[in-house]
Amino acid sequence: MTSINFLHNGPDKGKATILFAHGSGAAMDTDFMNVIAEELGNLDYSVRRFEFPFMAERRMTGKKRPPDRAPLLLDFWQSVIKQHSDRPLIIMGKSLGGRMASMVADETKVTGVVCLGYPFHPPGKPEKTRTEHLRDLTTPTLIVQGDRDPFGKPEEVQDYDLASNIDIFWSQDGDHSLVPRKRSGFTQAGNWAIAVQEIDHFIQKVSL
């Protein structure tokens, strides 16, 4: 069995277990990851964060390296899921972590998927979509997306052919980490708190 270091928030046995993966550029203990995990833990969810091999290596060596290729990331996600037999089980990820979660969800029979800042396409390249598998995704899925996210804005996403069980919540004036501009009147803390509320509502709905 793969040895994986987890960061835990919330009770050991919560009303659901949430496995939480980071994105391609930042580790599992960024402000964003910390706040989302802590607030969900306060809502009685057992949240377990982990790092993909490329990020764990960066933590050990201090040297940046690009993400592992998709097959390795997908295999790693599956190994994490196999270590958690409790249900309801939600797999959640920031950007890359969420995309990979959505790609293993159906075959691993988890309860639901949450994607925070889904990378629908590379910034500035809307023609290079990463949505093919989302057309037939059967696992209930929530995508929380900033409406200024360069990886996918409302006017782009509305034209995608997505499975009917994918819900998208648009974070007001949010960027890829749901952070709004100061002049918008919205706040980072507010947007993150609303994101946690949406995740809570989603998990309650799919766990019935």
Beta strands, then each sheet from edge to edge (+ up, - down):
strand 1: 7-9
strand 2: 17-21
strand 3: 46-50
strand 4: 89-94
strand 5: 112-116
strand 6: 141-146
strand 7: 166-171
sheet 1: 1+ 3- 2- 4- 5- 6- 7-
end
